[in-house]
Amino acid sequence: MRILIDTGGRTGEVAQADLVALYEPPARPWLRANMVASVDGSVTGGDGRSGSLNNEADHAVFGTLRATCDAILVGAGTARAEGYGPAGKPIVLVSRRGEIPERLREEPPGSVLLATAASSPGISEAVDLLGDEGVLVVGGDQVDPVRLRDTLVERGFGSILCEGGPSLLGELLAGGVVDELCHTVVPILVGGDAGRIAHGPAIGSDLELALLLESEGTLLGRWLVR
């Protein structure tokens, strides 16, 4: 892996141990998203999962971001589709319906949280599974991105890593609460009708490229949201 662009002036080859410094958040609190796509923009591989797009370089950055964050934020549908299990960090599921995937229903207290709306039909069951402290009501009929971020920061999560999916990322971007987008482009074409890394409301956000790495055709960028 090598540096193509770095606003900090660093150059040369990059080892696994270098990634922590290269991806250090410039401030706290900080909410970054990490997404992967094919060259033709597909957010999933041929099997309908984003995991099938991952390669060695993407895994290296993915592991670094998880290891250095305080909490992982993910849509419940994505967690279910991608087979999420224990991650070594608290997983915050976002679900308007209050749904918790099967693989995350029996984790120790505090390792799984649910962010949902007051109108959620699944709140009672979620409280039974996660306890009162494990259910975050951050909106009336919908999850409010600003309240969601503020609540997580109040819980002590200064570095929040969002792993999607596209609907959640689109809502967070539209809400103006994303500080950074880490975006991997893998050198394959998928075709089909798979979606983009973000969809939902129109956004119109400007980005500033802070870092671009390359590894055997894979491009890994850090984009700061202005």
Residue frames as a rotation matrix with the C-alpha (Angstrom) as fourth column:
MET 1
0.582 0.813 0.000 0.00
0.813 -0.582 0.000 0.00
0.000 0.000 -1.000 0.00
ARG 2
-0.576 -0.815 0.061 1.35
0.817 -0.576 0.023 3.45
0.016 0.063 0.998 -0.90
ILE 3
0.040 0.528 -0.848 0.35
0.450 -0.767 -0.457 7.07
-0.892 -0.364 -0.268 -0.36
LEU 4
-0.110 0.006 0.994 -0.81
0.969 -0.222 0.109 8.93
0.222 0.975 0.019 -3.47
ILE 5
-0.076 0.169 0.983 -2.12
0.008 -0.985 0.170 12.07
0.997 0.021 0.074 -1.74
ASP 6
0.136 0.132 -0.982 -1.72
0.967 0.199 0.161 13.22
0.216 -0.971 -0.100 1.85
THR 7
0.643 0.174 0.746 -2.41
0.169 -0.982 0.083 16.75
0.747 0.073 -0.661 3.02
GLY 8
0.939 -0.344 -0.005 -0.07
-0.043 -0.132 0.990 16.12
-0.341 -0.930 -0.139 5.95
GLY 9
0.485 -0.779 -0.398 2.84
-0.873 -0.402 -0.276 15.83
0.055 0.481 -0.875 3.52
ARG 10
0.022 -0.477 0.879 3.58
-0.436 0.787 0.437 12.15
-0.900 -0.392 -0.191 4.16
THR 11
0.336 0.008 -0.942 4.80
-0.930 0.162 -0.331 10.03
0.150 0.987 0.062 1.25
GLY 12
-0.613 -0.773 -0.161 5.98
-0.767 0.632 -0.114 6.51
0.190 0.053 -0.980 0.46
GLU 13
-0.405 0.385 -0.829 4.93
0.028 0.912 0.410 2.99
0.914 0.142 -0.380 1.32
VAL 14
-0.058 0.528 0.847 2.45
-0.936 -0.325 0.139 2.30
0.349 -0.785 0.513 4.13
ALA 15
-0.834 -0.182 -0.521 2.65
0.015 0.937 -0.350 -0.61
0.552 -0.299 -0.778 6.58
GLN 16
0.061 0.903 -0.425 -0.24
0.595 0.309 0.742 -1.86
0.802 -0.298 -0.518 8.68
ALA 17
-0.091 -0.165 -0.982 1.20
0.982 -0.177 -0.061 -0.11
-0.163 -0.970 0.178 11.73
ASP 18
-0.946 -0.325 0.019 1.12
0.320 -0.920 0.225 3.25
-0.056 0.219 0.974 9.90
LEU 19
-0.421 0.848 0.322 -2.64
0.486 -0.088 0.869 3.22
0.766 0.523 -0.375 9.40
VAL 20
0.176 0.493 -0.852 -3.49
0.983 -0.126 0.130 4.31
-0.043 -0.861 -0.507 12.95
ALA 21
-0.420 -0.410 -0.809 -1.65
0.420 -0.879 0.227 7.61
-0.804 -0.244 0.542 12.51
LEU 22
-0.983 0.016 0.181 -2.91
0.164 -0.348 0.923 8.10
0.078 0.937 0.339 8.95
TYR 23
-0.270 0.962 0.036 -6.53
0.397 0.077 0.915 7.69
0.877 0.261 -0.402 10.05
GLU 24
-0.669 -0.015 -0.743 -6.34
0.731 -0.194 -0.654 9.58
-0.134 -0.981 0.140 13.35
PRO 25
0.428 0.855 0.295 -9.45
0.862 -0.484 0.153 11.79
0.273 0.189 -0.943 13.76
PRO 26
-0.423 -0.647 0.634 -8.41
0.457 -0.757 -0.468 15.47
0.783 0.092 0.616 13.80
ALA 27
-0.625 0.302 0.720 -10.92
-0.676 -0.670 -0.306 16.29
0.390 -0.679 0.623 16.56
ARG 28
-0.670 0.540 -0.510 -13.44
0.631 0.776 -0.007 14.80
0.392 -0.326 -0.860 18.95
PRO 29
0.111 0.457 0.883 -16.31
-0.001 0.888 -0.459 14.25
-0.994 0.050 0.099 18.84
TRP 30
-0.552 -0.355 -0.755 -15.93
-0.775 -0.115 0.621 12.83
-0.307 0.928 -0.211 15.34
LEU 31
0.319 0.665 0.675 -18.33
-0.140 0.738 -0.661 10.78
-0.937 0.116 0.329 13.22
ARG 32
-0.520 -0.516 -0.681 -16.84
-0.787 -0.020 0.616 9.05
-0.331 0.857 -0.396 10.21
ALA 33
0.695 0.686 0.216 -18.45
-0.485 0.669 -0.564 6.67
-0.531 0.287 0.797 7.75
ASN 34
-0.543 -0.839 0.042 -16.62
-0.566 0.402 0.719 3.81
-0.620 0.367 -0.693 6.06
MET 35
0.605 0.787 0.121 -18.02
-0.345 0.396 -0.851 2.45
-0.718 0.473 0.511 2.81
VAL 36
-0.596 -0.745 0.300 -16.80
-0.061 0.414 0.908 0.29
-0.801 0.523 -0.292 -0.08
ALA 37
0.591 0.769 -0.244 -17.88
-0.338 -0.039 -0.940 0.23
-0.733 0.638 0.237 -3.71
SER 38
0.192 -0.464 0.865 -16.87
0.806 0.577 0.131 -1.20
-0.560 0.672 0.484 -7.06
VAL 39
-0.830 -0.548 -0.107 -15.48
0.365 -0.678 0.638 0.98
-0.422 0.490 0.762 -9.86
ASP 40
-0.676 0.633 0.377 -18.95
0.276 -0.257 0.926 1.18
0.683 0.730 -0.001 -11.40
GLY 41
-0.593 0.350 0.725 -20.39
-0.615 -0.778 -0.127 2.38
0.520 -0.522 0.676 -8.09
SER 42
0.290 0.735 -0.613 -22.04
-0.077 0.656 0.751 -0.79
0.954 -0.171 0.247 -6.81
VAL 43
-0.007 -0.225 0.974 -22.24
-0.949 -0.307 -0.078 -0.93
0.316 -0.925 -0.212 -3.01
THR 44
0.400 0.130 0.907 -22.62
-0.524 0.844 0.110 -4.71
-0.752 -0.520 0.406 -3.05
GLY 45
-0.725 -0.675 -0.136 -20.97
-0.553 0.452 0.701 -7.60
-0.412 0.583 -0.700 -4.86
GLY 46
-0.624 0.442 -0.644 -22.63
-0.504 0.402 0.765 -10.28
0.597 0.802 -0.028 -6.92
ASP 47
-0.602 0.395 -0.694 -24.06
0.607 0.791 -0.076 -11.96
0.519 -0.467 -0.716 -3.81
GLY 48
0.348 0.825 0.444 -25.86
0.335 -0.552 0.764 -8.82
0.876 -0.117 -0.468 -2.67
ARG 49
0.800 -0.145 -0.582 -23.48
0.571 -0.114 0.813 -8.14
-0.185 -0.983 -0.008 0.24
SER 50
0.827 -0.555 0.091 -20.89
-0.504 -0.804 -0.316 -5.41
0.249 0.215 -0.944 0.62
GLY 51
0.464 -0.659 0.592 -18.62
-0.461 0.391 0.797 -7.96
-0.756 -0.643 -0.122 2.31
SER 52
0.560 -0.231 0.796 -18.02
0.611 0.763 -0.209 -9.65
-0.559 0.604 0.569 -1.03
LEU 53
0.869 -0.302 0.391 -16.32
0.112 -0.652 -0.750 -6.46
0.482 0.696 -0.533 -2.29
ASN 54
0.788 -0.563 0.249 -13.76
-0.511 -0.373 0.774 -6.42
-0.343 -0.737 -0.582 0.52
ASN 55
0.661 -0.679 -0.319 -10.14
0.195 0.566 -0.801 -7.27
0.725 0.468 0.506 -0.21
GLU 56
0.145 -0.663 -0.735 -6.92
0.949 0.302 -0.086 -7.28
0.279 -0.685 0.673 1.80
ALA 57
-0.781 -0.475 0.405 -6.33
0.389 -0.878 -0.279 -3.51
0.488 -0.061 0.871 1.61
ASP 58
-0.088 0.844 0.529 -9.92
-0.372 -0.521 0.768 -2.69
0.924 -0.129 0.360 2.53
HIS 59
0.642 0.290 -0.710 -9.80
0.438 0.621 0.650 -5.16
0.629 -0.728 0.272 5.43
ALA 60
-0.343 -0.861 -0.377 -6.66
0.864 -0.131 -0.487 -3.46
0.369 -0.492 0.788 6.74
VAL 61
-0.812 0.106 0.574 -8.34
-0.159 -0.986 -0.042 -0.05
0.562 -0.125 0.818 6.90
PHE 62
0.242 0.965 -0.100 -11.63
-0.255 0.163 0.953 -1.56
0.936 -0.205 0.285 8.10
GLY 63
0.376 -0.160 -0.913 -9.82
0.749 0.632 0.198 -3.23
0.546 -0.758 0.358 11.00
THR 64
-0.722 -0.691 -0.037 -7.94
0.607 -0.607 -0.513 -0.05
0.333 -0.393 0.857 11.89
LEU 65
-0.534 0.587 0.608 -11.10
-0.388 -0.810 0.440 2.05
0.751 -0.001 0.661 11.96
ARG 66
0.534 0.745 -0.399 -12.90
0.003 0.470 0.882 -0.47
0.845 -0.473 0.249 14.15
ALA 67
0.098 -0.581 -0.808 -9.96
0.879 0.431 -0.203 -0.83
0.466 -0.690 0.553 16.52
THR 68
-0.828 -0.559 -0.049 -9.65
0.531 -0.751 -0.392 2.92
0.182 -0.350 0.919 17.06
CYS 69
-0.328 0.780 0.532 -13.33
-0.226 -0.612 0.758 3.93
0.917 0.129 0.377 17.32
ASP 70
-0.851 0.123 0.511 -15.47
-0.516 -0.009 -0.857 4.08
-0.101 -0.992 0.071 20.46
ALA 71
-0.137 0.859 0.494 -18.65
-0.091 0.485 -0.870 2.70
-0.986 -0.164 0.012 18.89
ILE 72
-0.977 -0.096 0.193 -19.88
0.164 0.252 0.954 1.21
-0.140 0.963 -0.231 15.61
LEU 73
-0.256 0.910 -0.325 -23.06
-0.440 -0.409 -0.799 2.69
-0.861 -0.062 0.505 14.14
VAL 74
-0.993 -0.076 -0.093 -24.97
-0.118 0.494 0.861 0.57
-0.019 0.866 -0.500 11.63
GLY 75
-0.187 0.970 -0.158 -28.45
-0.961 -0.147 0.236 0.15
0.206 0.196 0.959 10.24
ALA 76
-0.075 0.214 0.974 -30.21
-0.599 0.772 -0.215 -2.94
-0.798 -0.599 0.070 11.57
GLY 77
0.896 0.443 -0.023 -30.95
-0.265 0.493 -0.829 -4.14
-0.356 0.749 0.559 8.03
THR 78
0.426 -0.833 -0.354 -27.28
-0.669 -0.027 -0.743 -3.93
0.609 0.553 -0.569 7.09
ALA 79
-0.353 -0.546 0.760 -26.25
-0.922 0.340 -0.184 -5.70
-0.157 -0.766 -0.624 10.29
ARG 80
0.349 0.575 0.739 -28.66
-0.388 0.807 -0.445 -8.50
-0.853 -0.132 0.505 9.44
ALA 81
0.963 0.080 -0.257 -27.69
-0.269 0.259 -0.928 -8.79
-0.008 0.963 0.271 5.77
GLU 82
0.274 -0.951 -0.140 -23.94
-0.639 -0.072 -0.766 -8.73
0.719 0.299 -0.628 6.50
GLY 83
0.538 0.014 -0.843 -24.18
0.352 0.905 0.239 -11.19
0.766 -0.425 0.482 9.41
TYR 84
-0.044 -0.573 0.818 -22.90
-0.569 -0.659 -0.492 -8.85
0.821 -0.487 -0.297 12.13
GLY 85
0.513 0.102 -0.852 -21.71
0.600 0.668 0.440 -10.49
0.614 -0.737 0.282 15.31
PRO 86
0.775 -0.281 -0.567 -19.66
0.427 -0.430 0.796 -9.28
-0.467 -0.858 -0.213 18.31
ALA 87
0.726 -0.461 0.511 -17.16
0.333 -0.415 -0.847 -6.62
0.602 0.785 -0.148 17.24
GLY 88
-0.143 -0.812 -0.566 -15.15
0.956 0.034 -0.290 -5.87
0.255 -0.583 0.772 20.37
LYS 89
-0.999 -0.021 0.029 -16.75
0.014 -0.977 -0.214 -2.40
0.032 -0.213 0.976 20.45
PRO 90
-0.362 0.931 -0.055 -20.33
0.133 -0.007 -0.991 -1.37
-0.923 -0.366 -0.121 21.24
ILE 91
-0.859 0.221 0.461 -22.60
0.483 0.053 0.874 -1.77
0.168 0.974 -0.152 18.22
VAL 92
-0.542 0.713 -0.444 -25.33
-0.165 -0.608 -0.776 0.85
-0.824 -0.348 0.448 17.91
LEU 93
-0.658 0.419 0.626 -28.14
0.745 0.486 0.457 -0.43
-0.113 0.767 -0.632 15.70
VAL 94
-0.764 0.479 -0.432 -30.39
-0.448 -0.876 -0.179 2.11
-0.465 0.057 0.884 14.01
SER 95
-0.822 0.565 0.069 -33.91
0.489 0.639 0.593 0.89
0.291 0.521 -0.802 13.35
ARG 96
-0.668 0.657 0.349 -37.16
-0.646 -0.745 0.167 2.84
0.369 -0.113 0.922 13.18
ARG 97
0.309 0.823 -0.476 -39.01
-0.437 0.568 0.698 -0.41
0.845 -0.008 0.535 13.81
GLY 98
0.272 -0.247 0.930 -36.83
-0.959 0.010 0.283 -1.38
-0.079 -0.969 -0.234 16.75
GLU 99
0.962 0.121 -0.245 -35.63
-0.177 0.960 -0.218 -4.62
0.208 0.253 0.945 15.21
ILE 100
0.196 -0.915 0.353 -32.53
-0.878 -0.004 0.478 -6.41
-0.436 -0.404 -0.804 16.53
PRO 101
0.183 -0.169 -0.968 -30.85
-0.742 0.623 -0.249 -9.07
0.645 0.764 -0.011 14.34
GLU 102
0.914 0.300 -0.273 -30.76
-0.102 0.822 0.561 -12.58
0.393 -0.485 0.782 15.78
ARG 103
0.290 -0.889 -0.354 -26.96
0.658 0.453 -0.601 -12.74
0.695 -0.058 0.717 16.07
LEU 104
-0.641 -0.539 0.546 -26.94
0.053 -0.741 -0.670 -9.66
0.766 -0.400 0.504 18.31
ARG 105
0.274 0.911 0.309 -29.85
-0.339 -0.209 0.917 -10.48
0.900 -0.356 0.252 20.59
GLU 106
0.912 0.093 -0.400 -27.93
0.285 0.558 0.779 -12.27
0.296 -0.825 0.482 23.33
GLU 107
-0.025 -0.972 0.234 -24.81
0.396 -0.224 -0.890 -10.14
0.918 0.070 0.391 23.73
PRO 108
-0.347 -0.169 -0.922 -23.66
0.938 -0.043 -0.345 -8.87
0.019 -0.985 0.174 27.15
PRO 109
0.680 0.657 -0.327 -25.23
0.683 -0.729 -0.046 -5.62
-0.268 -0.192 -0.944 28.44
GLY 110
0.486 -0.439 -0.756 -23.76
-0.167 -0.895 0.413 -2.53
-0.858 -0.074 -0.509 26.83
SER 111
-0.564 -0.759 0.324 -22.28
0.159 0.286 0.945 -4.33
-0.810 0.584 -0.041 23.83
VAL 112
-0.656 0.450 0.606 -25.37
0.674 -0.011 0.738 -3.72
0.339 0.893 -0.296 21.68
LEU 113
-0.611 0.512 -0.604 -27.50
0.092 -0.712 -0.696 -0.56
-0.786 -0.481 0.387 21.76
LEU 114
-0.247 0.610 0.753 -30.58
0.969 0.153 0.194 0.31
0.003 0.778 -0.629 19.75
ALA 115
-0.831 0.079 -0.550 -31.29
-0.041 -0.996 -0.082 3.81
-0.554 -0.046 0.831 18.44
THR 116
-0.579 0.720 0.383 -34.92
0.797 0.400 0.453 4.13
0.173 0.567 -0.805 17.45
ALA 117
-0.680 0.453 0.577 -37.95
-0.247 -0.882 0.401 6.41
0.691 0.130 0.711 17.30
ALA 118
-0.771 0.430 0.471 -40.64
-0.539 -0.046 -0.841 6.82
-0.340 -0.902 0.267 19.96
SER 119
0.222 0.930 -0.294 -43.22
-0.948 0.136 -0.287 5.37
-0.227 0.342 0.912 17.55
SER 120
-0.577 -0.559 -0.596 -41.23
-0.712 0.701 0.032 2.16
0.399 0.443 -0.803 17.11
PRO 121
0.541 0.826 -0.157 -43.39
-0.663 0.534 0.525 -0.97
0.518 -0.180 0.836 17.44
GLY 122
0.441 -0.426 -0.790 -40.39
0.303 0.899 -0.316 -2.91
0.845 -0.100 0.525 18.79
ILE 123
-0.070 -0.542 0.838 -39.41
-0.609 -0.642 -0.466 -0.74
0.790 -0.543 -0.285 21.77
SER 124
0.576 0.361 0.733 -40.87
-0.816 0.292 0.498 -3.01
-0.034 -0.886 0.463 24.45
GLU 125
0.969 -0.247 -0.033 -39.15
0.240 0.961 -0.135 -6.10
0.065 0.123 0.990 23.12
ALA 126
0.286 -0.915 0.285 -35.90
0.190 -0.237 -0.953 -4.18
0.939 0.327 0.106 22.68
VAL 127
0.099 -0.200 0.975 -36.00
-0.859 -0.511 -0.018 -3.00
0.502 -0.836 -0.222 26.29
ASP 128
0.884 0.247 0.397 -36.57
-0.419 0.796 0.437 -6.60
-0.208 -0.553 0.807 27.41
LEU 129
0.800 -0.599 0.017 -33.49
0.513 0.670 -0.537 -7.67
0.310 0.438 0.844 25.44
LEU 130
-0.022 -0.892 0.451 -31.15
0.531 -0.393 -0.751 -4.71
0.847 0.224 0.482 26.02
GLY 131
-0.193 0.028 -0.981 -32.49
0.952 -0.237 -0.194 -3.03
-0.238 -0.971 0.019 29.14
ASP 132
0.783 0.566 -0.260 -33.60
0.518 -0.823 -0.232 0.60
-0.345 0.047 -0.937 29.51
GLU 133
0.310 -0.747 -0.588 -30.04
-0.240 -0.660 0.712 1.88
-0.920 -0.079 -0.384 29.12
GLY 134
-0.571 -0.587 0.574 -29.62
0.322 0.483 0.814 -0.06
-0.755 0.650 -0.087 25.90
VAL 135
0.009 0.655 0.755 -32.47
1.000 -0.019 0.004 1.63
0.017 0.755 -0.655 24.02
LEU 136
-0.744 -0.334 -0.579 -31.94
0.331 -0.937 0.114 5.20
-0.580 -0.107 0.808 22.82
VAL 137
0.294 0.885 0.361 -35.11
0.902 -0.132 -0.411 7.02
-0.316 0.447 -0.837 21.75
VAL 138
-0.563 -0.666 -0.490 -33.83
0.388 -0.736 0.554 9.73
-0.730 0.122 0.673 19.42
GLY 139
-0.941 0.313 -0.130 -36.88
-0.288 -0.535 0.794 10.94
0.179 0.785 0.594 17.55
GLY 140
-0.290 0.924 0.247 -40.65
-0.725 -0.044 -0.688 10.82
-0.625 -0.379 0.683 17.33
ASP 141
0.788 0.606 0.109 -41.70
-0.350 0.586 -0.731 9.12
-0.507 0.537 0.674 14.11
GLN 142
0.782 -0.614 -0.106 -38.18
0.138 0.337 -0.931 8.93
0.608 0.714 0.348 12.66
VAL 143
0.374 -0.776 -0.507 -34.64
0.878 0.120 0.464 8.68
-0.300 -0.619 0.726 14.01
ASP 144
0.998 -0.057 0.007 -33.26
-0.054 -0.974 -0.219 12.23
0.019 0.218 -0.976 14.20
PRO 145
0.481 -0.875 -0.057 -29.59
0.562 0.357 -0.746 12.28
0.674 0.326 0.663 13.06
VAL 146
-0.105 -0.532 0.840 -28.65
-0.349 -0.772 -0.532 15.24
0.931 -0.349 -0.104 15.27
ARG 147
0.508 0.357 0.784 -30.23
-0.853 0.085 0.515 13.75
0.117 -0.930 0.347 18.38
LEU 148
0.961 -0.194 -0.196 -28.62
0.183 0.980 -0.072 10.42
0.207 0.033 0.978 17.55
ARG 149
0.132 -0.982 0.134 -25.13
0.389 -0.073 -0.918 11.89
0.912 0.173 0.372 17.35
ASP 150
-0.085 -0.138 0.987 -25.61
-0.662 -0.732 -0.160 14.09
0.744 -0.667 -0.030 20.42
THR 151
0.789 0.462 0.404 -26.90
-0.608 0.500 0.617 11.16
0.083 -0.733 0.675 22.46
LEU 152
0.788 -0.550 -0.276 -23.96
0.467 0.826 -0.314 8.95
0.401 0.119 0.908 21.50
VAL 153
-0.130 -0.846 0.516 -21.49
0.090 -0.529 -0.844 11.70
0.987 -0.064 0.145 22.37
GLU 154
0.194 0.290 0.937 -23.22
-0.863 -0.404 0.304 12.16
0.467 -0.868 0.172 25.74
ARG 155
0.987 0.162 0.008 -22.72
-0.152 0.905 0.398 8.44
0.057 -0.394 0.917 26.31
GLY 156
0.426 -0.899 0.104 -18.97
-0.359 -0.063 0.931 9.00
-0.831 -0.434 -0.349 25.95
PHE 157
0.333 -0.277 0.901 -18.56
0.778 0.621 -0.097 7.84
-0.532 0.734 0.422 22.35
GLY 158
0.259 -0.312 -0.914 -16.22
-0.173 -0.946 0.274 10.53
-0.950 0.088 -0.299 21.05
SER 159
-0.647 -0.466 -0.603 -15.18
-0.699 0.049 0.713 8.62
-0.303 0.883 -0.358 17.91
ILE 160
0.172 0.846 0.505 -18.15
-0.280 0.534 -0.798 7.07
-0.945 -0.004 0.328 16.10
LEU 161
-0.862 -0.472 -0.187 -17.74
-0.347 0.281 0.895 4.79
-0.370 0.836 -0.406 13.07
CYS 162
0.263 0.964 -0.036 -20.75
-0.611 0.138 -0.780 4.40
-0.747 0.227 0.625 10.77
GLU 163
-0.778 -0.529 0.340 -20.64
-0.132 0.665 0.735 1.30
-0.615 0.527 -0.587 8.56
GLY 164
-0.816 0.489 -0.309 -23.85
-0.419 -0.130 0.899 2.02
0.399 0.862 0.311 6.64
GLY 165
-0.183 -0.098 0.978 -25.97
0.889 0.408 0.207 0.98
-0.420 0.908 0.012 4.96
PRO 166
-0.740 -0.195 0.644 -26.70
0.588 -0.654 0.477 3.50
0.328 0.731 0.599 2.23
SER 167
0.267 0.909 0.322 -30.03
0.496 -0.416 0.763 4.66
0.827 -0.044 -0.561 3.69
LEU 168
0.673 -0.077 -0.736 -28.51
0.708 -0.223 0.671 5.38
-0.215 -0.972 -0.095 7.09
LEU 169
-0.429 -0.898 -0.101 -25.52
0.797 -0.429 0.425 7.15
-0.425 0.101 0.899 5.54
GLY 170
-0.461 0.327 0.825 -27.83
0.585 -0.587 0.560 9.26
0.667 0.740 0.079 3.37
GLU 171
0.646 0.761 -0.063 -29.85
0.513 -0.371 0.774 10.32
0.565 -0.532 -0.630 6.42
LEU 172
0.402 -0.580 -0.709 -26.73
0.766 -0.211 0.607 11.18
-0.502 -0.787 0.360 8.43
LEU 173
-0.660 -0.652 0.374 -25.29
0.746 -0.506 0.433 13.22
-0.093 0.565 0.820 5.56
ALA 174
-0.121 0.708 0.695 -28.59
0.500 -0.562 0.659 15.04
0.858 0.427 -0.286 5.05
GLY 175
0.802 0.438 -0.405 -28.64
0.539 -0.242 0.807 15.76
0.255 -0.866 -0.431 8.78
GLY 176
0.560 -0.638 0.528 -25.19
-0.299 -0.751 -0.589 17.32
0.772 0.172 -0.611 8.61
VAL 177
0.805 -0.189 0.562 -23.65
-0.551 0.111 0.827 15.11
-0.218 -0.976 -0.015 11.28
VAL 178
0.784 -0.570 0.244 -20.95
0.609 0.783 -0.126 13.29
-0.120 0.248 0.961 9.26
ASP 179
0.606 -0.656 -0.450 -17.42
-0.335 -0.724 0.603 14.67
-0.722 -0.214 -0.658 9.61
GLU 180
-0.391 -0.858 -0.335 -15.59
-0.806 0.143 0.575 12.26
-0.445 0.494 -0.747 7.32
LEU 181
0.837 0.546 -0.028 -16.18
-0.479 0.708 -0.519 9.66
-0.264 0.448 0.854 4.64
CYS 182
-0.402 -0.879 0.257 -13.69
-0.575 0.461 0.676 6.82
-0.712 0.124 -0.691 4.24
HIS 183
0.676 0.704 -0.217 -14.37
-0.544 0.279 -0.791 5.35
-0.497 0.653 0.572 0.82
THR 184
-0.411 -0.771 0.487 -12.74
-0.199 0.597 0.777 2.31
-0.890 0.223 -0.398 -0.76
VAL 185
0.547 0.488 -0.681 -13.03
-0.791 0.035 -0.611 1.72
-0.274 0.872 0.405 -4.51
VAL 186
-0.032 -0.526 0.850 -12.15
-0.109 0.847 0.520 -1.85
-0.994 -0.076 -0.084 -5.47
PRO 187
-0.500 -0.302 -0.812 -11.02
-0.758 -0.300 0.578 -2.59
-0.418 0.905 -0.079 -9.06
ILE 188
-0.816 0.346 0.463 -13.95
0.470 0.864 0.182 -4.70
-0.337 0.366 -0.868 -10.18
LEU 189
-0.703 0.694 -0.155 -17.14
-0.664 -0.562 0.493 -4.15
0.255 0.450 0.856 -12.18
VAL 190
-0.788 0.476 0.391 -20.41
0.013 0.648 -0.762 -5.53
-0.616 -0.595 -0.516 -10.88
GLY 191
-0.828 0.561 -0.026 -23.18
-0.107 -0.113 0.988 -4.23
0.551 0.820 0.153 -13.14
GLY 192
-0.395 0.762 -0.513 -26.77
0.869 0.491 0.061 -4.97
0.298 -0.422 -0.856 -12.21
ASP 193
0.172 0.606 0.777 -28.95
0.209 -0.793 0.572 -2.54
0.963 0.064 -0.263 -10.30
ALA 194
0.067 -0.218 -0.974 -27.20
0.986 0.161 0.031 -2.33
0.150 -0.963 0.225 -6.93
GLY 195
0.909 0.410 0.069 -27.42
0.387 -0.895 0.221 1.02
0.153 -0.175 -0.973 -5.14
ARG 196
0.176 -0.831 0.528 -24.80
-0.027 -0.540 -0.841 3.65
0.984 0.134 -0.117 -4.37
ILE 197
-0.612 -0.521 -0.595 -23.05
0.542 0.272 -0.796 4.16
0.576 -0.809 0.116 -1.01
ALA 198
-0.800 0.420 -0.427 -25.65
0.174 -0.519 -0.837 6.76
-0.574 -0.744 0.343 0.03
HIS 199
-0.694 0.620 0.366 -29.25
0.303 -0.209 0.930 7.29
0.653 0.756 -0.043 -0.97
GLY 200
-0.090 0.694 -0.714 -32.21
0.956 -0.140 -0.257 9.21
-0.278 -0.706 -0.651 0.34
PRO 201
0.786 0.434 -0.440 -32.60
0.351 -0.899 -0.261 13.00
-0.509 0.051 -0.859 0.53
ALA 202
0.608 -0.584 0.538 -30.55
0.412 -0.346 -0.843 15.24
0.678 0.734 0.030 -1.76
ILE 203
0.488 -0.525 -0.698 -27.34
0.827 0.022 0.562 16.24
-0.279 -0.851 0.445 0.01
GLY 204
0.773 -0.220 0.595 -25.07
0.251 -0.754 -0.606 18.58
0.582 0.618 -0.528 -1.97
SER 205
0.850 -0.507 -0.143 -22.14
0.053 -0.189 0.981 18.27
-0.524 -0.841 -0.133 0.45
ASP 206
0.642 -0.744 -0.185 -18.67
-0.525 -0.250 -0.813 19.40
0.559 0.619 -0.551 -0.57
LEU 207
0.928 -0.370 -0.050 -15.77
0.323 0.726 0.607 17.11
-0.188 -0.579 0.793 0.31
GLU 208
0.534 -0.842 -0.074 -12.05
-0.838 -0.516 -0.179 17.71
0.113 0.157 -0.981 0.81
LEU 209
0.783 -0.309 -0.540 -9.63
0.144 0.935 -0.325 14.88
0.605 0.177 0.776 0.03
ALA 210
0.694 -0.520 0.499 -7.26
-0.712 -0.387 0.586 14.42
-0.112 -0.762 -0.638 2.97
LEU 211
-0.318 -0.787 0.528 -5.67
-0.608 0.597 0.523 11.05
-0.727 -0.154 -0.669 2.11
LEU 212
0.730 0.482 -0.484 -5.55
-0.683 0.491 -0.541 8.67
-0.023 0.726 0.687 -0.83
LEU 213
-0.222 -0.752 0.621 -3.88
-0.577 0.615 0.538 5.26
-0.786 -0.239 -0.570 -0.64
GLU 214
0.448 0.314 -0.837 -3.42
-0.871 0.363 -0.330 2.72
0.200 0.877 0.437 -3.44
SER 215
-0.352 -0.530 0.772 -2.87
-0.599 0.761 0.249 -1.03
-0.719 -0.375 -0.585 -3.26
GLU 216
-0.859 -0.077 0.506 -2.92
0.269 0.774 0.574 -3.17
-0.435 0.629 -0.644 -6.41
GLY 217
-0.752 0.539 0.378 -5.56
0.281 -0.257 0.925 -0.95
0.596 0.802 0.041 -8.00
THR 218
0.234 0.812 -0.534 -7.67
0.918 -0.003 0.398 -0.48
0.321 -0.584 -0.746 -4.88
LEU 219
-0.494 -0.312 0.811 -8.09
0.129 -0.949 -0.287 3.18
0.860 -0.037 0.509 -3.92
LEU 220
0.104 0.460 -0.882 -8.74
0.962 0.179 0.207 4.11
0.253 -0.870 -0.424 -0.28
GLY 221
-0.410 -0.218 0.886 -9.64
0.277 -0.955 -0.107 7.72
0.869 0.201 0.452 0.43
ARG 222
-0.335 0.340 -0.879 -10.34
0.874 -0.236 -0.424 9.91
-0.351 -0.910 -0.218 3.44
TRP 223
-0.403 0.315 0.859 -12.78
0.474 -0.731 0.491 12.66
0.783 0.605 0.145 2.50
LEU 224
-0.797 0.133 -0.590 -13.53
0.496 -0.412 -0.764 15.43
-0.345 -0.901 0.263 5.02
VAL 225
0.060 0.909 0.413 -17.06
0.954 -0.174 0.243 16.85
0.293 0.379 -0.878 4.88
ARG 226
-0.849 -0.401 0.345 -16.99
0.336 -0.912 -0.234 20.64
0.409 -0.083 0.909 4.72
